[in-house]
Amino acid sequence: LTRAAGIPLDPVTGGALVDQDCQTQVPGIFACGNVLQVHDLVDYVSDEAERAGRGAANYVRKGGFTADYIPTKPGFGVRYVLPQQVNKRAEADVSLFLRVTQPFDKVKFTVKAGDTVLATAKRLKAAPGEMEKITIKAAMLENVTEPIVVALEEL
């Protein structure tokens, strides 16, 4: 259905490309759950569904979005980042969801745009089967002009 609707797909997840509101690159079409990425457990699927529902409701209420998108990209140790683009005019904090490339012990995730650190998170372990969530404060996005990269370093 996603492909038939003309929605571009992520080559890694096989799911739709979306922004932080779960809006696909076809305005007014929102996606969540296994349409975006495999949710091995319930982990963050409910959060994703709520964001898609809020995004769709806001889209209808406002008659569309004024967007200034910045791409997100995986860095060292990160297999993929979702959403694949973030609106720097976000009205709320933005959650990034990701999976790592291999098992790691004691890591620090760093979210950067150029040399600017937007967020960090430490974990005692990270595994490909466990989704990670890192949140960027909306105010941090206002002056971002470069792609947002999420990478990890082993501690």
N, CA, C and O atoms as a GROMACS GRO file, in nm:
protein
  620
    1LEU      N    1   0.082  -0.120   0.000
    1LEU     CA    2   0.000   0.000   0.000
    1LEU      C    3   0.086   0.127   0.000
    1LEU      O    4   0.056   0.224  -0.069
    2THR      N    5   0.194   0.123   0.078
    2THR     CA    6   0.282   0.240   0.087
    2THR      C    7   0.340   0.272  -0.050
    2THR      O    8   0.337   0.386  -0.096
    3ARG      N    9   0.392   0.170  -0.114
    3ARG     CA   10   0.453   0.188  -0.247
    3ARG      C   11   0.346   0.233  -0.348
    3ARG      O   12   0.372   0.321  -0.430
    4ALA      N   13   0.228   0.172  -0.341
    4ALA     CA   14   0.120   0.206  -0.435
    4ALA      C   15   0.075   0.352  -0.418
    4ALA      O   16   0.027   0.413  -0.513
    5ALA      N   17   0.090   0.407  -0.298
    5ALA     CA   18   0.052   0.546  -0.272
    5ALA      C   19   0.162   0.644  -0.317
    5ALA      O   20   0.146   0.766  -0.306
    6GLY      N   21   0.274   0.589  -0.368
    6GLY     CA   22   0.382   0.675  -0.415
    6GLY      C   23   0.468   0.730  -0.303
    6GLY      O   24   0.536   0.831  -0.321
    7ILE      N   25   0.466   0.665  -0.188
    7ILE     CA   26   0.543   0.710  -0.072
    7ILE      C   27   0.683   0.649  -0.078
    7ILE      O   28   0.696   0.527  -0.086
    8PRO      N   29   0.787   0.732  -0.075
    8PRO     CA   30   0.924   0.678  -0.075
    8PRO      C   31   0.951   0.591   0.047
    8PRO      O   32   0.902   0.618   0.157
    9LEU      N   33   1.031   0.486   0.026
    9LEU     CA   34   1.064   0.391   0.132
    9LEU      C   35   1.209   0.404   0.175
    9LEU      O   36   1.296   0.438   0.094
   10ASP      N   37   1.234   0.377   0.302
   10ASP     CA   38   1.369   0.375   0.356
   10ASP      C   39   1.436   0.244   0.314
   10ASP      O   40   1.378   0.137   0.336
   11PRO      N   41   1.554   0.248   0.254
   11PRO     CA   42   1.618   0.124   0.210
   11PRO      C   43   1.660   0.031   0.324
   11PRO      O   44   1.677  -0.088   0.301
   12VAL      N   45   1.677   0.082   0.444
   12VAL     CA   46   1.718  -0.002   0.557
   12VAL      C   47   1.597  -0.062   0.628
   12VAL      O   48   1.593  -0.183   0.649
   13THR      N   49   1.499   0.019   0.664
   13THR     CA   50   1.383  -0.032   0.738
   13THR      C   51   1.278  -0.094   0.646
   13THR      O   52   1.200  -0.178   0.689
   14GLY      N   53   1.277  -0.052   0.519
   14GLY     CA   54   1.173  -0.098   0.427
   14GLY      C   55   1.041  -0.026   0.449
   14GLY      O   56   0.942  -0.054   0.382
   15GLY      N   57   1.040   0.068   0.544
   15GLY     CA   58   0.919   0.143   0.576
   15GLY      C   59   0.919   0.281   0.513
   15GLY      O   60   1.016   0.323   0.450
   16ALA      N   61   0.810   0.351   0.532
   16ALA     CA   62   0.793   0.485   0.477
   16ALA      C   63   0.893   0.582   0.538
   16ALA      O   64   0.931   0.568   0.655
   17LEU      N   65   0.936   0.680   0.459
   17LEU     CA   66   1.017   0.790   0.511
   17LEU      C   67   0.920   0.889   0.577
   17LEU      O   68   0.820   0.927   0.516
   18VAL      N   69   0.951   0.930   0.702
   18VAL     CA   70   0.859   1.017   0.777
   18VAL      C   71   0.933   1.129   0.850
   18VAL      O   72   1.056   1.129   0.862
   19ASP      N   73   0.853   1.225   0.899
   19ASP     CA   74   0.906   1.330   0.986
   19ASP      C   75   0.868   1.295   1.130
   19ASP      O   76   0.817   1.186   1.156
   20GLN      N   77   0.893   1.386   1.223
   20GLN     CA   78   0.869   1.358   1.365
   20GLN      C   79   0.722   1.340   1.398
   20GLN      O   80   0.689   1.286   1.504
   21ASP      N   81   0.631   1.384   1.311
   21ASP     CA   82   0.488   1.365   1.331
   21ASP      C   83   0.437   1.240   1.261
   21ASP      O   84   0.317   1.214   1.258
   22CYS      N   85   0.528   1.162   1.205
   22CYS     CA   86   0.497   1.039   1.130
   22CYS      C   87   0.429   1.069   0.997
   22CYS      O   88   0.365   0.981   0.940
   23GLN      N   89   0.443   1.193   0.947
   23GLN     CA   90   0.390   1.226   0.815
   23GLN      C   91   0.489   1.176   0.710
   23GLN      O   92   0.610   1.201   0.720
   24THR      N   93   0.438   1.107   0.612
   24THR     CA   94   0.523   1.058   0.504
   24THR      C   95   0.559   1.174   0.412
   24THR      O   96   0.519   1.288   0.436
   25GLN      N   97   0.632   1.146   0.307
   25GLN     CA   98   0.669   1.250   0.212
   25GLN      C   99   0.557   1.282   0.115
   25GLN      O  100   0.575   1.364   0.024
   26VAL      N  101   0.442   1.219   0.133
   26VAL     CA  102   0.320   1.257   0.062
   26VAL      C  103   0.235   1.332   0.163
   26VAL      O  104   0.180   1.270   0.254
   27PRO      N  105   0.222   1.464   0.149
   27PRO     CA  106   0.151   1.544   0.248
   27PRO      C  107   0.013   1.488   0.281
   27PRO      O  108  -0.065   1.453   0.193
   28GLY      N  109  -0.015   1.482   0.413
   28GLY     CA  110  -0.146   1.436   0.460
   28GLY      C  111  -0.156   1.287   0.480
   28GLY      O  112  -0.259   1.239   0.526
   29ILE      N  113  -0.051   1.211   0.447
   29ILE     CA  114  -0.052   1.067   0.472
   29ILE      C  115   0.047   1.038   0.584
   29ILE      O  116   0.165   1.073   0.574
   30PHE      N  117  -0.001   0.973   0.690
   30PHE     CA  118   0.078   0.944   0.808
   30PHE      C  119   0.093   0.792   0.821
   30PHE      O  120   0.006   0.717   0.778
   31ALA      N  121   0.204   0.748   0.881
   31ALA     CA  122   0.230   0.605   0.895
   31ALA      C  123   0.292   0.578   1.032
   31ALA      O  124   0.362   0.663   1.088
   32CYS      N  125   0.264   0.459   1.084
   32CYS     CA  126   0.323   0.420   1.212
   32CYS      C  127   0.326   0.268   1.222
   32CYS      O  128   0.273   0.198   1.136
   33GLY      N  129   0.387   0.219   1.329
   33GLY     CA  130   0.392   0.075   1.354
   33GLY      C  131   0.484   0.004   1.256
   33GLY      O  132   0.585   0.060   1.213
   34ASN      N  133   0.448  -0.118   1.221
   34ASN     CA  134   0.533  -0.198   1.133
   34ASN      C  135   0.537  -0.147   0.990
   34ASN      O  136   0.613  -0.199   0.908
   35VAL      N  137   0.457  -0.045   0.959
   35VAL     CA  138   0.466   0.019   0.827
   35VAL      C  139   0.595   0.101   0.820
   35VAL      O  140   0.647   0.128   0.712
   36LEU      N  141   0.647   0.142   0.937
   36LEU     CA  142   0.770   0.221   0.942
   36LEU      C  143   0.893   0.137   0.971
   36LEU      O  144   0.996   0.150   0.905
   37GLN      N  145   0.882   0.052   1.071
   37GLN     CA  146   0.996  -0.027   1.116
   37GLN      C  147   0.944  -0.147   1.193
   37GLN      O  148   0.830  -0.146   1.241
   38VAL      N  149   1.025  -0.249   1.203
   38VAL     CA  150   0.984  -0.368   1.275
   38VAL      C  151   0.988  -0.339   1.424
   38VAL      O  152   1.090  -0.296   1.478
   39HIS      N  153   0.877  -0.362   1.490
   39HIS     CA  154   0.868  -0.349   1.635
   39HIS      C  155   0.869  -0.490   1.691
   39HIS      O  156   0.765  -0.555   1.699
   40ASP      N  157   0.988  -0.538   1.729
   40ASP     CA  158   1.001  -0.675   1.779
   40ASP      C  159   0.917  -0.698   1.904
   40ASP      O  160   0.859  -0.805   1.922
   41LEU      N  161   0.912  -0.598   1.987
   41LEU     CA  162   0.829  -0.601   2.107
   41LEU      C  163   0.735  -0.482   2.096
   41LEU      O  164   0.735  -0.411   1.995
   42VAL      N  165   0.656  -0.459   2.196
   42VAL     CA  166   0.566  -0.346   2.194
   42VAL      C  167   0.645  -0.216   2.201
   42VAL      O  168   0.597  -0.111   2.159
   43ASP      N  169   0.767  -0.223   2.253
   43ASP     CA  170   0.854  -0.109   2.284
   43ASP      C  171   0.791   0.027   2.258
   43ASP      O  172   0.718   0.076   2.344
   44TYR      N  173   0.815   0.090   2.147
   44TYR     CA  174   0.768   0.226   2.128
   44TYR      C  175   0.656   0.239   2.025
   44TYR      O  176   0.630   0.349   1.976
   45VAL      N  177   0.590   0.130   1.992
   45VAL     CA  178   0.486   0.136   1.889
   45VAL      C  179   0.368   0.221   1.933
   45VAL      O  180   0.308   0.290   1.851
   46SER      N  181   0.333   0.217   2.061
   46SER     CA  182   0.220   0.299   2.109
   46SER      C  183   0.253   0.447   2.100
   46SER      O  184   0.169   0.528   2.061
   47ASP      N  185   0.376   0.483   2.137
   47ASP     CA  186   0.422   0.621   2.127
   47ASP      C  187   0.416   0.668   1.982
   47ASP      O  188   0.372   0.780   1.954
   48GLU      N  189   0.459   0.582   1.892
   48GLU     CA  190   0.458   0.615   1.749
   48GLU      C  191   0.315   0.637   1.698
   48GLU      O  192   0.289   0.729   1.621
   49ALA      N  193   0.223   0.552   1.742
   49ALA     CA  194   0.083   0.565   1.700
   49ALA      C  195   0.022   0.695   1.752
   49ALA      O  196  -0.054   0.761   1.682
   50GLU      N  197   0.056   0.732   1.877
   50GLU     CA  198   0.006   0.857   1.932
   50GLU      C  199   0.060   0.976   1.855
   50GLU      O  200  -0.013   1.071   1.827
   51ARG      N  201   0.189   0.973   1.820
   51ARG     CA  202   0.248   1.083   1.742
   51ARG      C  203   0.182   1.093   1.605
   51ARG      O  204   0.154   1.204   1.558
   52ALA      N  205   0.158   0.981   1.541
   52ALA     CA  206   0.093   0.983   1.409
   52ALA      C  207  -0.049   1.039   1.420
   52ALA      O  208  -0.091   1.119   1.337
   53GLY      N  209  -0.122   0.998   1.522
   53GLY     CA  210  -0.258   1.048   1.542
   53GLY      C  211  -0.260   1.197   1.570
   53GLY      O  212  -0.341   1.270   1.512
   54ARG      N  213  -0.171   1.244   1.659
   54ARG     CA  214  -0.161   1.387   1.687
   54ARG      C  215  -0.120   1.464   1.562
   54ARG      O  216  -0.174   1.571   1.533
   55GLY      N  217  -0.023   1.408   1.489
   55GLY     CA  218   0.023   1.474   1.367
   55GLY      C  219  -0.088   1.488   1.265
   55GLY      O  220  -0.103   1.594   1.204
   56ALA      N  221  -0.165   1.382   1.245
   56ALA     CA  222  -0.275   1.385   1.148
   56ALA      C  223  -0.383   1.485   1.192
   56ALA      O  224  -0.436   1.560   1.110
   57ALA      N  225  -0.414   1.486   1.322
   57ALA     CA  226  -0.514   1.580   1.373
   57ALA      C  227  -0.467   1.724   1.355
   57ALA      O  228  -0.545   1.810   1.312
   58ASN      N  229  -0.341   1.752   1.386
   58ASN     CA  230  -0.286   1.887   1.368
   58ASN      C  231  -0.283   1.926   1.221
   58ASN      O  232  -0.309   2.042   1.187
   59TYR      N  233  -0.254   1.832   1.136
   59TYR     CA  234  -0.250   1.858   0.991
   59TYR      C  235  -0.388   1.903   0.943
   59TYR      O  236  -0.400   2.000   0.868
   60VAL      N  237  -0.490   1.832   0.985
   60VAL     CA  238  -0.627   1.866   0.945
   60VAL      C  239  -0.669   2.000   1.005
   60VAL      O  240  -0.727   2.084   0.936
   61ARG      N  241  -0.639   2.019   1.133
   61ARG     CA  242  -0.677   2.144   1.202
   61ARG      C  243  -0.610   2.266   1.140
   61ARG      O  244  -0.674   2.370   1.125
   62LYS      N  245  -0.483   2.252   1.104
   62LYS     CA  246  -0.407   2.366   1.052
   62LYS      C  247  -0.411   2.377   0.900
   62LYS      O  248  -0.363   2.476   0.844
   63GLY      N  249  -0.465   2.278   0.833
   63GLY     CA  250  -0.469   2.281   0.687
   63GLY      C  251  -0.333   2.255   0.626
   63GLY      O  252  -0.301   2.309   0.520
   64GLY      N  253  -0.251   2.173   0.691
   64GLY     CA  254  -0.117   2.141   0.642
   64GLY      C  255  -0.011   2.196   0.735
   64GLY      O  256  -0.042   2.261   0.835
   65PHE      N  257   0.115   2.171   0.702
   65PHE     CA  258   0.227   2.216   0.784
   65PHE      C  259   0.319   2.305   0.704
   65PHE      O  260   0.337   2.286   0.584
   66THR      N  261   0.376   2.404   0.771
   66THR     CA  262   0.488   2.479   0.714
   66THR      C  263   0.612   2.408   0.766
   66THR      O  264   0.638   2.408   0.886
   67ALA      N  265   0.687   2.351   0.677
   67ALA     CA  266   0.799   2.268   0.721
   67ALA      C  267   0.932   2.320   0.669
   67ALA      O  268   0.943   2.371   0.557
   68ASP      N  269   1.030   2.305   0.751
   68ASP     CA  270   1.168   2.335   0.718
   68ASP      C  271   1.247   2.213   0.764
   68ASP      O  272   1.296   2.208   0.876
   69TYR      N  273   1.258   2.115   0.674
   69TYR     CA  274   1.310   1.984   0.713
   69TYR      C  275   1.462   1.975   0.712
   69TYR      O  276   1.531   2.032   0.628
   70ILE      N  277   1.511   1.898   0.809
   70ILE     CA  278   1.652   1.866   0.823
   70ILE      C  279   1.660   1.714   0.824
   70ILE      O  280   1.588   1.649   0.899
   71PRO      N  281   1.748   1.654   0.741
   71PRO     CA  282   1.758   1.508   0.742
   71PRO      C  283   1.827   1.456   0.868
   71PRO      O  284   1.910   1.525   0.927
   72THR      N  285   1.791   1.335   0.908
   72THR     CA  286   1.862   1.265   1.015
   72THR      C  287   1.942   1.153   0.950
   72THR      O  288   1.901   1.097   0.849
   73LYS      N  289   2.057   1.121   1.009
   73LYS     CA  290   2.144   1.020   0.952
   73LYS      C  291   2.209   0.936   1.062
   73LYS      O  292   2.238   0.988   1.170
   74PRO      N  293   2.231   0.808   1.035
   74PRO     CA  294   2.304   0.726   1.132
   74PRO      C  295   2.455   0.752   1.120
   74PRO      O  296   2.508   0.769   1.011
   75GLY      N  297   2.520   0.753   1.234
   75GLY     CA  298   2.665   0.764   1.239
   75GLY      C  299   2.722   0.632   1.287
   75GLY      O  300   2.658   0.527   1.273
   76PHE      N  301   2.841   0.636   1.343
   76PHE     CA  302   2.909   0.514   1.387
   76PHE      C  303   2.821   0.433   1.482
   76PHE      O  304   2.766   0.486   1.578
   77GLY      N  305   2.808   0.304   1.452
   77GLY     CA  306   2.739   0.211   1.539
   77GLY      C  307   2.588   0.214   1.531
   77GLY      O  308   2.522   0.135   1.599
   78VAL      N  309   2.532   0.302   1.450
   78VAL     CA  310   2.387   0.316   1.440
   78VAL      C  311   2.342   0.265   1.303
   78VAL      O  312   2.391   0.310   1.200
   79ARG      N  313   2.247   0.172   1.303
   79ARG     CA  314   2.199   0.113   1.178
   79ARG      C  315   2.104   0.208   1.104
   79ARG      O  316   2.118   0.227   0.983
   80TYR      N  317   2.008   0.266   1.177
   80TYR     CA  318   1.916   0.362   1.117
   80TYR      C  319   1.862   0.456   1.223
   80TYR      O  320   1.866   0.427   1.343
   81VAL      N  321   1.810   0.569   1.177
   81VAL     CA  322   1.745   0.668   1.264
   81VAL      C  323   1.608   0.697   1.205
   81VAL      O  324   1.593   0.714   1.084
   82LEU      N  325   1.508   0.702   1.292
   82LEU     CA  326   1.373   0.733   1.249
   82LEU      C  327   1.317   0.837   1.344
   82LEU      O  328   1.327   0.814   1.465
   83PRO      N  329   1.260   0.946   1.304
   83PRO     CA  330   1.225   0.981   1.166
   83PRO      C  331   1.349   1.015   1.084
   83PRO      O  332   1.456   1.045   1.137
   84GLN      N  333   1.331   1.008   0.953
   84GLN     CA  334   1.441   1.036   0.861
   84GLN      C  335   1.457   1.184   0.834
   84GLN      O  336   1.555   1.227   0.773
   85GLN      N  337   1.361   1.263   0.879
   85GLN     CA  338   1.372   1.409   0.869
   85GLN      C  339   1.296   1.472   0.984
   85GLN      O  340   1.198   1.418   1.035
   86VAL      N  341   1.345   1.590   1.025
   86VAL     CA  342   1.288   1.661   1.139
   86VAL      C  343   1.256   1.804   1.096
   86VAL      O  344   1.335   1.868   1.027
   87ASN      N  345   1.140   1.851   1.136
   87ASN     CA  346   1.103   1.989   1.108
   87ASN      C  347   1.168   2.077   1.214
   87ASN      O  348   1.138   2.063   1.333
   88LYS      N  349   1.256   2.168   1.173
   88LYS     CA  350   1.323   2.252   1.273
   88LYS      C  351   1.227   2.353   1.335
   88LYS      O  352   1.264   2.424   1.428
   89ARG      N  353   1.105   2.360   1.284
   89ARG     CA  354   1.001   2.444   1.346
   89ARG      C  355   0.911   2.361   1.437
   89ARG      O  356   0.797   2.398   1.463
   90ALA      N  357   0.963   2.250   1.485
   90ALA     CA  358   0.885   2.160   1.571
   90ALA      C  359   0.833   2.236   1.692
   90ALA      O  360   0.905   2.314   1.754
   91GLU      N  361   0.707   2.212   1.724
   91GLU     CA  362   0.644   2.277   1.839
   91GLU      C  363   0.667   2.199   1.967
   91GLU      O  364   0.648   2.252   2.077
   92ALA      N  365   0.707   2.074   1.955
   92ALA     CA  366   0.730   1.989   2.072
   92ALA      C  367   0.866   1.922   2.058
   92ALA      O  368   0.926   1.920   1.950
   93ASP      N  369   0.914   1.867   2.168
   93ASP     CA  370   1.040   1.794   2.163
   93ASP      C  371   1.029   1.681   2.062
   93ASP      O  372   0.920   1.628   2.038
   94VAL      N  373   1.142   1.644   2.002
   94VAL     CA  374   1.145   1.543   1.897
   94VAL      C  375   1.216   1.418   1.947
   94VAL      O  376   1.330   1.424   1.993
   95SER      N  377   1.148   1.304   1.937
   95SER     CA  378   1.207   1.177   1.974
   95SER      C  379   1.264   1.109   1.852
   95SER      O  380   1.197   1.096   1.750
   96LEU      N  381   1.389   1.065   1.864
   96LEU     CA  382   1.453   0.987   1.759
   96LEU      C  383   1.457   0.842   1.805
   96LEU      O  384   1.488   0.813   1.920
   97PHE      N  385   1.426   0.752   1.714
   97PHE     CA  386   1.428   0.609   1.743
   97PHE      C  387   1.535   0.546   1.655
   97PHE      O  388   1.549   0.582   1.539
   98LEU      N  389   1.610   0.452   1.711
   98LEU     CA  390   1.720   0.394   1.635
   98LEU      C  391   1.752   0.254   1.683
   98LEU      O  392   1.709   0.211   1.790
   99ARG      N  393   1.828   0.187   1.601
   99ARG     CA  394   1.884   0.056   1.637
   99ARG      C  395   2.032   0.059   1.604
   99ARG      O  396   2.076   0.124   1.509
  100VAL      N  397   2.107  -0.014   1.684
  100VAL     CA  398   2.252  -0.020   1.665
  100VAL      C  399   2.289  -0.131   1.568
  100VAL      O  400   2.208  -0.218   1.537
  101THR      N  401   2.412  -0.127   1.520
  101THR     CA  402   2.459  -0.223   1.420
  101THR      C  403   2.500  -0.357   1.479
  101THR      O  404   2.498  -0.459   1.410
  102GLN      N  405   2.537  -0.357   1.606
  102GLN     CA  406   2.585  -0.479   1.672
  102GLN      C  407   2.572  -0.459   1.823
  102GLN      O  408   2.546  -0.348   1.868
  103PRO      N  409   2.588  -0.566   1.902
  103PRO     CA  410   2.581  -0.548   2.048
  103PRO      C  411   2.700  -0.464   2.099
  103PRO      O  412   2.813  -0.480   2.054
  104PHE      N  413   2.670  -0.376   2.194
  104PHE     CA  414   2.771  -0.292   2.257
  104PHE      C  415   2.747  -0.292   2.408
  104PHE      O  416   2.633  -0.304   2.453
  105ASP      N  417   2.854  -0.280   2.485
  105ASP     CA  418   2.846  -0.256   2.629
  105ASP      C  419   2.882  -0.112   2.654
  105ASP      O  420   2.965  -0.055   2.584
  106LYS      N  421   2.820  -0.052   2.752
  106LYS     CA  422   2.848   0.085   2.795
  106LYS      C  423   2.876   0.180   2.679
  106LYS      O  424   2.989   0.191   2.631
  107VAL      N  425   2.772   0.249   2.636
  107VAL     CA  426   2.785   0.341   2.523
  107VAL      C  427   2.728   0.478   2.557
  107VAL      O  428   2.648   0.493   2.650
  108LYS      N  429   2.770   0.574   2.480
  108LYS     CA  430   2.714   0.709   2.487
  108LYS      C  431   2.668   0.743   2.347
  108LYS      O  432   2.747   0.742   2.252
  109PHE      N  433   2.539   0.776   2.333
  109PHE     CA  434   2.484   0.823   2.206
  109PHE      C  435   2.498   0.975   2.204
  109PHE      O  436   2.470   1.042   2.304
  110THR      N  437   2.539   1.029   2.091
  110THR     CA  438   2.549   1.173   2.074
  110THR      C  439   2.473   1.212   1.949
  110THR      O  440   2.493   1.154   1.842
  111VAL      N  441   2.384   1.310   1.963
  111VAL     CA  442   2.306   1.363   1.852
  111VAL      C  443   2.365   1.500   1.820
  111VAL      O  444   2.363   1.590   1.904
  112LYS      N  445   2.417   1.515   1.698
  112LYS     CA  446   2.483   1.640   1.660
  112LYS      C  447   2.434   1.692   1.526
  112LYS      O  448   2.390   1.616   1.440
  113ALA      N  449   2.442   1.823   1.511
  113ALA     CA  450   2.423   1.890   1.382
  113ALA      C  451   2.550   1.971   1.363
  113ALA      O  452   2.570   2.074   1.427
  114GLY      N  453   2.636   1.924   1.274
  114GLY     CA  454   2.768   1.985   1.263
  114GLY      C  455   2.843   1.964   1.393
  114GLY      O  456   2.857   1.851   1.439
  115ASP      N  457   2.892   2.072   1.453
  115ASP     CA  458   2.964   2.064   1.580
  115ASP      C  459   2.873   2.085   1.700
  115ASP      O  460   2.919   2.076   1.814
  116THR      N  461   2.746   2.112   1.677
  116THR     CA  462   2.653   2.139   1.787
  116THR      C  463   2.592   2.010   1.839
  116THR      O  464   2.531   1.934   1.764
  117VAL      N  465   2.609   1.986   1.969
  117VAL     CA  466   2.550   1.868   2.033
  117VAL      C  467   2.406   1.903   2.071
  117VAL      O  468   2.381   1.998   2.146
  118LEU      N  469   2.312   1.826   2.019
  118LEU     CA  470   2.170   1.848   2.043
  118LEU      C  471   2.116   1.764   2.159
  118LEU      O  472   2.022   1.804   2.227
  119ALA      N  473   2.177   1.647   2.180
  119ALA     CA  474   2.133   1.558   2.288
  119ALA      C  475   2.236   1.448   2.307
  119ALA      O  476   2.311   1.415   2.216
  120THR      N  477   2.239   1.391   2.427
  120THR     CA  478   2.324   1.275   2.456
  120THR      C  479   2.245   1.178   2.543
  120THR      O  480   2.150   1.217   2.610
  121ALA      N  481   2.286   1.052   2.541
  121ALA     CA  482   2.224   0.951   2.626
  121ALA      C  483   2.324   0.839   2.648
  121ALA      O  484   2.390   0.794   2.554
  122LYS      N  485   2.336   0.794   2.772
  122LYS     CA  486   2.425   0.682   2.805
  122LYS      C  487   2.341   0.558   2.830
  122LYS      O  488   2.231   0.565   2.883
  123ARG      N  489   2.396   0.443   2.790
  123ARG     CA  490   2.330   0.315   2.812
  123ARG      C  491   2.435   0.214   2.862
  123ARG      O  492   2.551   0.218   2.820
  124LEU      N  493   2.393   0.125   2.950
  124LEU     CA  494   2.483   0.020   2.997
  124LEU      C  495   2.510  -0.083   2.889
  124LEU      O  496   2.615  -0.147   2.887
  125LYS      N  497   2.412  -0.098   2.798
  125LYS     CA  498   2.429  -0.188   2.684
  125LYS      C  499   2.336  -0.143   2.573
  125LYS      O  500   2.238  -0.073   2.598
  126ALA      N  501   2.368  -0.182   2.452
  126ALA     CA  502   2.284  -0.154   2.336
  126ALA      C  503   2.292  -0.275   2.245
  126ALA      O  504   2.400  -0.327   2.218
  127ALA      N  505   2.177  -0.320   2.197
  127ALA     CA  506   2.172  -0.439   2.112
  127ALA      C  507   2.080  -0.413   1.993
  127ALA      O  508   1.984  -0.337   2.005
  128PRO      N  509   2.108  -0.474   1.878
  128PRO     CA  510   2.026  -0.452   1.758
  128PRO      C  511   1.878  -0.483   1.777
  128PRO      O  512   1.793  -0.422   1.712
  129GLY      N  513   1.845  -0.576   1.864
  129GLY     CA  514   1.706  -0.614   1.886
  129GLY      C  515   1.630  -0.522   1.979
  129GLY      O  516   1.510  -0.539   2.000
  130GLU      N  517   1.699  -0.423   2.035
  130GLU     CA  518   1.635  -0.331   2.128
  130GLU      C  519   1.638  -0.190   2.072
  130GLU      O  520   1.744  -0.134   2.045
  131MET      N  521   1.520  -0.132   2.054
  131MET     CA  522   1.512   0.003   2.000
  131MET      C  523   1.556   0.104   2.106
  131MET      O  524   1.526   0.088   2.225
  132GLU      N  525   1.627   0.205   2.063
  132GLU     CA  526   1.670   0.313   2.151
  132GLU      C  527   1.590   0.438   2.118
  132GLU      O  528   1.548   0.458   2.004
  133LYS      N  529   1.568   0.522   2.219
  133LYS     CA  530   1.496   0.648   2.201
  133LYS      C  531   1.579   0.760   2.263
  133LYS      O  532   1.622   0.750   2.378
  134ILE      N  533   1.600   0.865   2.186
  134ILE     CA  534   1.673   0.983   2.233
  134ILE      C  535   1.588   1.104   2.196
  134ILE      O  536   1.540   1.115   2.084
  135THR      N  537   1.570   1.195   2.291
  135THR     CA  538   1.484   1.311   2.269
  135THR      C  539   1.566   1.439   2.257
  135THR      O  540   1.657   1.466   2.335
  136ILE      N  541   1.530   1.518   2.155
  136ILE     CA  542   1.590   1.650   2.133
  136ILE      C  543   1.488   1.754   2.175
  136ILE      O  544   1.373   1.748   2.133
  137LYS      N  545   1.529   1.850   2.256
  137LYS     CA  546   1.441   1.961   2.295
  137LYS      C  547   1.411   2.044   2.170
  137LYS      O  548   1.502   2.072   2.091
  138ALA      N  549   1.287   2.084   2.152
  138ALA     CA  550   1.245   2.160   2.033
  138ALA      C  551   1.329   2.286   2.015
  138ALA      O  552   1.364   2.321   1.902
  139ALA      N  553   1.361   2.354   2.123
  139ALA     CA  554   1.439   2.479   2.114
  139ALA      C  555   1.577   2.456   2.054
  139ALA      O  556   1.634   2.548   1.996
  140MET      N  557   1.631   2.336   2.067
  140MET     CA  558   1.764   2.305   2.012
  140MET      C  559   1.764   2.301   1.859
  140MET      O  560   1.870   2.311   1.798
  141LEU      N  561   1.647   2.287   1.798
  141LEU     CA  562   1.639   2.271   1.652
  141LEU      C  563   1.631   2.402   1.576
  141LEU      O  564   1.653   2.405   1.455
  142GLU      N  565   1.600   2.510   1.644
  142GLU     CA  566   1.572   2.638   1.578
  142GLU      C  567   1.681   2.686   1.483
  142GLU      O  568   1.650   2.735   1.374
  143ASN      N  569   1.806   2.672   1.520
  143ASN     CA  570   1.917   2.724   1.439
  143ASN      C  571   1.993   2.616   1.364
  143ASN      O  572   2.100   2.643   1.309
  144VAL      N  573   1.940   2.495   1.361
  144VAL     CA  574   2.008   2.385   1.293
  144VAL      C  575   1.998   2.402   1.142
  144VAL      O  576   1.890   2.427   1.088
  145THR      N  577   2.112   2.389   1.074
  145THR     CA  578   2.114   2.397   0.928
  145THR      C  579   2.177   2.275   0.864
  145THR      O  580   2.162   2.252   0.744
  146GLU      N  581   2.248   2.196   0.944
  146GLU     CA  582   2.317   2.077   0.892
  146GLU      C  583   2.240   1.951   0.929
  146GLU      O  584   2.160   1.953   1.022
  147PRO      N  585   2.264   1.841   0.857
  147PRO     CA  586   2.197   1.715   0.892
  147PRO      C  587   2.222   1.677   1.038
  147PRO      O  588   2.327   1.707   1.094
  148ILE      N  589   2.125   1.610   1.096
  148ILE     CA  590   2.136   1.562   1.234
  148ILE      C  591   2.191   1.419   1.228
  148ILE      O  592   2.134   1.332   1.163
  149VAL      N  593   2.301   1.397   1.297
  149VAL     CA  594   2.368   1.266   1.296
  149VAL      C  595   2.366   1.208   1.436
  149VAL      O  596   2.399   1.275   1.534
  150VAL      N  597   2.326   1.081   1.445
  150VAL     CA  598   2.328   1.009   1.572
  150VAL      C  599   2.436   0.903   1.564
  150VAL      O  600   2.434   0.817   1.475
  151ALA      N  601   2.531   0.910   1.657
  151ALA     CA  602   2.642   0.814   1.660
  151ALA      C  603   2.663   0.769   1.804
  151ALA      O  604   2.612   0.831   1.898
  152LEU      N  605   2.736   0.662   1.819
  152LEU     CA  606   2.768   0.616   1.953
  152LEU      C  607   2.918   0.604   1.969
  152LEU      O  608   2.992   0.590   1.873
  153GLU      N  609   2.958   0.608   2.093
  153GLU     CA  610   3.097   0.579   2.128
  153GLU      C  611   3.095   0.482   2.245
  153GLU      O  612   3.012   0.493   2.335
  154GLU      N  613   3.187   0.388   2.241
  154GLU     CA  614   3.196   0.292   2.350
  154GLU      C  615   3.269   0.357   2.466
  154GLU      O  616   3.369   0.426   2.447
  155LEU      N  617   3.220   0.334   2.586
  155LEU     CA  618   3.281   0.394   2.706
  155LEU      C  619   3.369   0.293   2.778
  155LEU      O  620   3.428   0.326   2.881
   0.00000   0.00000   0.00000
